[in-house]
Amino acid sequence: MTTPPSGSPVSPTPTPSTTEAPAPTPVHPEPGGSSKTMLGGIGVVVVIILVVVALLLAGLIPGFHLGGSSTSSSGLTTEQSASSTATSFANGITGAPWSLKFASGMDSTTGWTNNVSTYSNSSCPLHGSTISKVNYPSYTGSYSTGLAHVWLFVFTSTGGAQLILVVQNGSAVEAGQTIGPGCVPGGLATLTGSLVDSSAAAQAAVATPNGSKYVSEVAESNASYFLEHALIGTLASTVPVWLIYFNGCSGRNSSSYGAEVYATNGTVLSSRYFAGAPSSSCGKLLPPIGSALALGNAHGMSCPTGSGVLPGDTGGCTAGDWSYTVTVESSTVALDDFELKVAGPTGAAFTATGSASFTVLNVTGDVIASYVVGAGSFSMTSTWHTYSTGESDASPLTATDTVIVDMGQTSPTTGQNLALVEIGVTAYSGTASVGIP
């Protein structure tokens, strides 16, 4: 981050705790805010109150994008780049030097427009605004990048004024100033020194077990990134912290995740995960694959001699290869909703020595789809390789179908504690498995 023209130095970096807070404490319970924001409230994290911050946390300003209702994905940037633009712009505004106190950027799966008048109230009206509205586009890219279309920055001056700037596409604009007693938050330390960028902070947040769990379950997510000197437990207010929040959609049925990351070194202070229940109001959530597909017991056998078929093309196996027949007990999935893997005791993919394959047969024994892995890691990495006439990715897998697992070798693989793992993709998440005897 670019150093503001004045301000107090950052205190020495504390020794961070490596303990992550366990689920299920909600990061922010969202007691009925807008359906287009993840910020109904922060709850367990006590944040220094700014006029702007209060609006953000109330869900009134889920993100910022100047002008129109564009859905362009251009202009995405990290906080560090936007901060440099904002600081340079602030230096040219009457009242300088200005000290940076707060930064925020947000992405949302839906668009949003907000009047800048909501940044303040009648007791502290905004002065000097050059825009009347801010508005940001929908974003469906990776929400763990720390990128945002628009960033908001709050500065204060020694003369007793608060300056609010918005940065988009490499340019800054003044959203307004508040002046007078009670209109400028006091006691906030200046953001200065060498701090980690939003991209590094977001990546650290999703690398935790709680973060990994959230990412594995939510396809698209709102994301919010706040940089400030927050009060978190006994953490000194002079220590800059990234507060990062992800939320599938607004409402009590949404999964959410939050993390506090030291801005001085990128170490995660704590993280929390709240598991919501998938519902029609939170359609971005992915149900677990095990809730939609159940496979039966695997039965091993040598592929019948004389079948004379290529691996996975017809018949489901190569003559003489050791193979397993697995029934489909129940299914509401399509063929492109899942992939398969043969896993060993540690969960890693079994290493096939020959031409291993997966094949789906219908009730009459005809091939519906096949995937030839060959030698190496016995795992699908894409949708099925081939389909029979009339079948496609969208074809349903039914309870009358059978999965054939050709191990790619003639010797039996019994007694190796293997498992056939179904992996949710497209519309499903997670894994489920059945043992291979």
BABA-36096 format. One record per residue: x, y negated, z negated of N, C-alpha, C in turn. Coordinates in pm, whole numbers, plus 50000, padded with zeros to 5 digits. Layout:
BEGIN
XYZXYZXYZ...
***
This chain:
BEGIN
500835011850000500005000050000500874987650000500484977350074501224964850075501094957849942502194952749889502164946149760501474932749771500464929849688499804916949689500784905949650500444893549677501394882749651501704880449506500864884749416501174883149275500464893949197500834895449068500144905048984501114912148893500554919148795501374926048699501914938848756503094943148712503654955648764502904967648713503014978548786502384991048746503194997148632502525002048531503225008248420503825021448463504795026748389505425039448428504405050548447504695059548539503795070648568503675079848448502445082848403502265091548288502535105948327502675114348228502795128748254501395134248275501055138548396499685142548425499355156148368498085158048339497605171048297497335179448420497685191948417497445200748531496175208848513495465206548406494245214048378493075208048454492355216448523491185211948595489945214948513489045205048511487805206948437486955217348507486375226948436485605237548500484235233048545483665240248639482275238348674481455242948552480195238948538479385232448639479075217748608479855210648529479525196848497479405188648625478265182248653478125174548776479065162648775479605159548891480445147748903479605135248889478465135248955477545123948946476145129348971475295129248870474015136348879473015130748978473225118549028472355112549127470885112649086470485103649000469115103748950468115097149042468195100149172467165095049261467595083549347468865082749386469345072049471468985074649616469595066449704469335067849846469765081549896469015086749995469385099650052470575098350145471085086350166472195084450257473485081450183473555084450057474795082449985474985093049880476245095549847476565105349746476755098849610476585085549600477005078549480475815074349395475155083649333474075080249244474575075849109475785079049074476385075648946477555084848923478485080948838479685089048822479615097448696478885093348597478695101848480479905102548391480645113948397481705116448300482915107348319483055101248434484185092348456483755078048427484435071348335484125057548301484945048448390484295040748475484985032348571484875017748528485935010248541485904996048511484834989448596484024981148533482884975348602483274963048681483034964048811483114952548900481714950348954481434938448997480144936049060479984945249180481024945949261480954954349380480924969049345481744972849247481784986949207480434991549157479774983149082478454986849029477494989749143477544981649247476684984049362477044996949433478324999449446478765011749510478275023949435478455023749305478105035349225476605036849210475865026149232474405026949229473845032449358474715034349457474275039849584473755029549681473985016549653473475006349741474375003749860475655007449847476605005049956477365017849983476815027150060477505039650083478665038750179478805028150256479895026850350479805013850424480805010450501480854997350564481304998550708480614991250795480994990750936480354978150991481114969251049480604956251090479824957151220478654950551221477914948551343477254960851400475994959451444475304969951518475114982851442474754993251516474555006451457475295016851538476495013451578477295022151663477575035451596477665046151675478055059251623479445063051673480225053051715481575055751762482435060851649483355070251682484255075651582485595068351583485695057551662486935050051669487105041551545488335037051520488565027951410488825034451276488925047551270489195054251144490625051151099490775047850971492095044450919492195048250773493405048950723493615051550582493625038450505493575039350374493565027350289494825019150306495955025450318497225018250322497285008850442496865013750557496855005350676495864993850662494664996850613493644986450595494054976350488494744980950384495184972150276496174961750327497064965650415498024956250471497294945250548496284949050625495494939350700494754929950606494154935550501493384927550407494264917650332495424922050288496324913450211496834901850296497184904650421497634894050510496524883850535495314888650551494174879750573493904871250449493974877450331493704870250206494694858850184495934860850227496954850550208496624837650282495744838350382495374826450458494104819950410493494825250305492254819650253492544810350137491854799050133492024789350025491854796049889492774792949799492734799149667493884808649644494634811649754495774820749742496784815049641497544823649574497674838149601496534846249541496154856649614495114865849571495754879049530495244885249423495774897949373494754908949398495204919949459494304931049492493974939149367492674941249345492204948449226491514961649256490954962949375490084974449401490004976949551489964989749590489794993549731488835005249739488025005649844487125017049862486865019350010486715032050045486335035650180485385047550172484435048050263483455058850257483055063750395482765076650403482225082850523480875088850488479955088450581478645094350558478205102150680477445112550659476935120450770475785113350841475305102250785474245094250848474665079650848474105071650936474425057550942473745049650831474265037650809473715029450700474005014850726473045006150692473224991750703472864985250572473614974950532473344968350405473644953450415472834945250349473064930850345474184927550246475064918250285476164914650195475654907350070474424902350075473874895549957473754904849838473694917949863473574927449753474894929549680475974923549730477254924449661477264916249533476284907649518476234898949401474804897449355474534887149275473164884649227472924869649220471734865749179471364851549178472214843249084472754849748980473594842448884475004840148939475404848549032476744847649091476624848749242476064838749309475874839649453477184839949528477154846349645478334846949730478514833749805479764829649819480114817749896481104821650004481044814950117482034816850221481854829250306480694835650299480474847650379480474844250528481164852350606481164850450751480344861250822479744870150746478854880350800477644881350708476534886350760475334887950678475054902650647475584911550731475334925850712476604933750735476674945350672477694955250702477004968350734477604976150818476934988050869478004997650918477855010250891478875019750934478255031451008479005037851098478445048651180478465061951107477705071151160477765084751106479095090851139479555099751051480865105951069480735120651037481125129251133481025143651111482385150351126483465142651118484785148451123485185154350987486445157550973486925163150847486815152750735486135156550627485935146950518487055147350416488095154950442489205156050347490455148950397490295139650492491435132950552491775119750485490845114150406491075101050348490875089850447490295092650562490045082650665488655076550648488515063850681487215057350679487155047250792485955044950845485785034950950486035020950895485565018650775485655005350716486055006250570486934997250529487384996650390486974983350328486624983850200486294971750125487384969250021487774956650007488814952849912488334941149827488664941649700488324930949607489614924749553489734911549568490874903949518490384893949414491244889749325490954878549235492104868549242491804856049204492824845649203492984840249062494114833749039494344827548908493404815848886492814810848994491874799748982490474803848940490254816948921488964821548872487954824648981488404830849089487494834749197487704849349233486654855549284486714869249333486454868949483487304875549561487214875849706486934890049752485924891749837485554904749889485804904850040486664913850085486994915150226486594928850279486234929450406485924941850474486854943050594487464954750611488404957150719487874968150811487874965050940487444974851041488254972751168488644983751231489354983151359490544973651356491254973451244492454965451234492234950851206490984946651182490674932551155489944931251022490184919950953489524917250825488514905950843487474906150762486464895650762486044893250618485674880950589485304877350453483834880150428483554889150333482174891650294481674881250196482604874350127482214863450038483054862649913482804852149836483494849949709482484847049600482824850549478482044846549361482954838349270482394828049213483174818749132482394815149007483104813748895482484809048773482474819248662482154814848540482134823648423481204835648445481684847348415480884859448428480764864648569481334857648666481214861748806482494868048860483534868048778484794874148817485194883948708485264896948737485614906648634487014904248582487184904948452488484902648392489104915448342490374914848310491064926248251491494936948348491374934148478491754944248577493204942448618493964953248613495354952548655495444952148807496454945448856496664944349000497204957349057496704961049175497204972749246498464968649320499604973549277500874969749335501854981149325502954979949393503944990549390503735000849498504505011449494504445022149593503405032449548502245032349611501145041449576500865050949691500375062949660500075072549765498865067849845498865070949972497775066850060496545075550037495415071050090494165078450074494235092350136495005093850244495115106850309495785117050218496865113150151497555122250060496695125249938495965115349890495115117349773493975127049805493365125649923492265134549962492745148749980493925150450040494465163850060494805170449927495295162649831495575168149699494275172349631493215164649652491935167649589491345180849639491415183349771490815195549825491705207749805492945205549762493865216949741493635223849607492815218049520492535224349392491565236049413491475245449318490495256349331489075251149345488705240849267487365235149279487155228849416488185221849465488085215749596487985225949707488755236449698488695247049799487325253749802486745255449684485415261549677484385252549745484465239649719483515230349782483655230549934484895229749982485135229450126484635242150193484735253550124484295266150182482775267250190482065258850115480615260050108479845248950179480485237650206479775226350263480345222950400479495223650501479975221550639480275206950666479345198150633479525183850654479265176850522479995166250499479915160250367480105145250373479435138250282479765124250256481065124150176481865113950195483125112750122483315098450077483785096549954484055083249901485415083149836486175072649862487525071249809487635057749739487955057849609488105045549531489505044849473490145033549485491455031349425491345019849328491645022449201491545012249097492285016948973492365008248874492905011848743491725015948657491375028648665490175033648599490465037748456489415037948375489505043048238489005057348239489915066848228489565080948227490095087048097489225089648003489645094947874490595085247806491775090147773492755081647705493765075747803493525077347932494425072248033494465057048027495655051248021495775036748014495205030248138494545018648122493885011948232494875006048331496165005548295497175000248387497715010848481497195022848475497635033648564496665034548683497145032348806496255033148922495845047548952494595049348983494035062749006493155062549129493245073249207492295075649315491115083649259489905078749278488695086049243488065090649374487995103649393487545109349520486325117949497485275115449577484015122649559483505127749694483065140349695482445146349813481045151049773480105149749866478745153849838478055157849967477405169749966476765174650087475645165850136474835161050046473805151150075473275146349941472435136449943471955130849817470885139749756470765139449626469725147049559470275157849469469435162949382469885172549283470195186249341469785188849465470075201749526471415202149598472145191049592473375190349667474585194849586475445202549648476745205349588477575192649592478425190849492479275179149489480605182649424481575174249451482925176649399483595163249375484325162249266485045149949237486405153049178487365144349207488705146049154489315132449124490155132149021490935120248989492385123549022493025115249103494385117749149495245105649113496365108149046497275097249015497775090849144497585077749156498015070749277499525068649280500195070749168501635068849164502415080749218501825092849209502575104549255501715115149324500405113049338499545122449409499185135049332499465135149201499125146749118497665145949073496965157349079495565157649039495465157748887494755148048833494505147248689493435157248648492325157448719491245166848689490325167848810489515178248812488525179748919487315186948863486175184448926484925190648883484105194649005483415205648993482575210749101481185213549048480165209149122478795211749084478115219149199477645231049173477025239349277475535236449285475115231049397473695228549419473055240449489471745240549489471005251349556470635246749697470985254349802470615250349938469105248349951468725237950021467305235150042467145227350171465905225650213465645218350337466075203850326466085198450203466495184550185467995183050186468715194050179470175193850183470635203750289470275201050412470525210550520471975212350556472875203850502474285205350536474945216650459474265221850356474855232550277474775245750353475805254050339475825266850407475515278150309474475286050333474185297250244475245308050257475465315950154476475326650160476065337550257477055343350327476765353650426476135365850362476485368650237475925380250169474435379450147473875367350153472425365850135471665368950263472375370150375471715372250504472135385050574473225391350527473705403450593474205413350489473635425350491474055436050400474455448250482475695452550464476185464350534476115476450441475915488250500475805500550422477165506950399477145519050348478385526350320479095530150450480425530550443481235534350559481515549350557481355555750670481595570150681482705572450784483805578850741484955580950827484845593650910485435593151030485455604651118486455602151230486865612751297487695611451415486785609051534487105598951614486265595751729486185608151819484985612051862484795624751935485735626252054486385637852059487285640852170486495641652300487085635952403486435636552534485575624552565485485615052474484645603352503485285594952614486625595052618487325588652729486995574052749486855566552642486485552552655487635543652607487675531652659488655521852614488225516152480489165511552398488795506552264487775495452271486665497452204485675486952190484815484352312485075490852424484325487752545482975495052547483015508152536481775515852528481985526852426480945531252364481025541952267481555537652132482245526552128482665520952001484025524951951484675534952011485975539251962486715546952069488015548552048488845556252140488925570752095488795579852186488815594152153490035597552069489805603951955490885608251867491255598251760490855585751774491175575651672490325577951546490925574951430490145575351307489245563051304487965564951278487005553951283485995555251170485275544351146484235544051043482935539251104481865545851064480525541651103479885534550985479425522151007478835514150900477445509650943476435513450869475065509550904474795495150860473855488850929473375475550890472105477550807472195474950678471045477350590469985466450605470405454050616469475442950637470245431450703469535423650785470205412750855469205402450907469565389750887468825378850949469785369851027470955375151062471985367251128472055370251277472675361051350473015363351490474465368051498474875372651613476225378151627477305367651603477025354951631478045344751610478025338751469477235344551379477165339551242478185346151150478875356351200479815363451113480985368951194482085371151123483235378151178483585389351081484435398851125484765410451042486275411451021486625417650911488035420150879488135432950798489165440850824489485452050736490585447250642490295447350513491225441950414491785452850325493015450650279493645459750185493315455850042493915462349945493615459849802493835445349760494765438149822495055424349785494155414349855493345419049949492495410050027493085406250160494385408850180495025405850307494565415750413494575411550538494115420150647495015432450661494385443750686495085456250712495885454850842497095460350844497915459850965497685472251049497075470151164496795481351254498045484251338498285497051364499455501051442499115504051587497825505451614497395508251751496365498151794495505502251888494505493051943493225493951861493175486651751492015486651662490905478051720489665480751680488535473151735487315473951646486405464251665485075464251605484055464951719483015472751698481965473851799480605474551730479595468251792478225469051743477425477351841476755487851789475895496451871474445494351832473545495751930472125494851898471585508551856470295509351837469695521351782469865533551872470065531352003470245542452096471715545552120472615538452051474045540952065474725533252175474025523852236474615515652341475365503852280476435499652345477225488452295476475475252314476445467352207475895453752214477025443652230478065445352146479205436052149480435443152098481605438652142482845444752095483935434152081484895437351995486045428451971487265437251954488215436452046489425444452042490525436451974490975441051859492035434351785493395438151838493565450951869494875455851910495725458551787497015459451805497915461651692498135448451617498335449751484498565437751403497465435551302497255422951265496285419451162494875423251207494235432251130492925437451169491825427751124491675417051200490705406751163490255399351287488955396551296488445388151403488855373651377489215366551482489555352351470488685343651558487675349651618486745342351704485485350751717484565346151800483365354051823483725366651903482755375051928482985387951993483555386052134484455395052173485125393852303484205396652421483435407452410482585411452522481185414752473480215412352562478815415452534478255423752649477325432452617476665439852723475655430652792475185434852906474235426752983473005423152899472675410352899471515405652824471815401652681473045404052635473415400352498474325387952499474365380752386475175368552377475455365452230476145354352207476405349852070475125348751988474065344552055472805342051985471975354651961472415366052012471645378451993471605382151846470475386851797470375390251655471055403551625471625404351507472085417251453470935422651370470475434651399469285439851332469625451651242468655455551161468845466551066468915480051134468655480451265468785493251338470145494351407470965484251394472285484351458473325491251369474455494651429475545501251359476865494651398477765493151301479095487751328480095499351329480895500051434481945510151446483305503351426484085508551334485415503051305486455513251349487135510451459488195519251510489515514451450490155522951368491345518951295492595518251383492505522651508493635521651599494725531751574494415542551501495395553151475494655566351460495345577151485494695590351477494665595751335495595591751252495625597051114494585589951028493935597150936492925591150849493525580250759492705570550725493135559750635492405560650501491955572750468491225574650343492135572450223491515568150112492245566649987493165554649979493035544750068493905533050067493235520650008492055522649949491325511349887491075500049986490665503550107490355493550208488915488750194488605477750257487245472350255486945465950389485695466850431485215459750549484595446650500485165435650541484755422550492483965415150599482795410450565482025401850655482285387350614482605378950711482985365050687481945355850749481355347250670480345338050720480965326950803480435324650922480855313651008479595307151064479775295951132478685288551196477675283551093476675291651061475625287250970475745293150830476815300750804476965307450675478365305450620478515307550489479805305750425480145318050342481385318550294481795328850202482015342350267482185352450185482415366150232481605376050150481445388050204480875399350133481585411750188481615422450113482375433950160481775447050113482135457750183481805471450143483085479550145483195489050057484395497150048484525506950164485755509650203486045519650304486745531350233486105542950226486675554050149487935559750213
***
